[in-house]
Amino acid sequence: MLAIAAAVVFGVWLLLDLLDTNLGAPDLFNFQTMASLGLLLLALYLAGVGSGPRAGNGSSGRRFYGRRPGRG
């Protein structure tokens, strides 16, 4: 989810740059602010923050009973 938010931030920033506008707040929508926000969201995504719902019983994924598939 955070990666999608970062993509949206970078997309909005690209559109603002291509349309050569600052929406009346040049200090708010500048390169440093938008790049910092996008990189912060990407860093949080890569760190595993907001990675989605977790299983409530402590299991970490699919359970295999007997032989595991693909093990020859």
C-alpha positions, -999 to 999 in steps of 0.1 A, spaced: 0 0 0 28 24 8 45 16 -25 13 26 -43 11 58 -22 47 66 -32 39 60 -69 10 84 -66 32 111 -49 58 107 -77 31 108 -104 15 140 -90 49 155 -87 57 146 -123 25 161 -135 31 193 -116 66 195 -130 54 188 -166 26 214 -163 50 239 -148 27 248 -119 32 250 -81 -5 252 -70 1 286 -53 25 271 -27 61 270 -42 76 261 -8 52 232 -3 54 215 -37 91 217 -45 115 190 -56 130 184 -21 96 180 -4 80 157 -30 112 136 -34 116 132 4 79 122 8 81 96 -20 114 82 -8 101 80 28 70 60 16 93 37 -4 116 32 26 87 24 49 74 -1 23 107 -18 20 111 -19 58 78 -39 60 56 -12 75 21 -14 64 26 -47 45 -10 -58 49 -30 -79 73 -13 -107 92 -27 -141 99 -42 -141 134 -30 -176 144 7 -170 140 12 -190 109 34 -176 82 17 -188 51 6 -220 34 7 -253 53 19 -285 37 9 -318 51 30 -348 39 54 -341 11 59 -306 0 53 -299 -36 83 -293 -59 108 -311 -36 116 -339 -61 
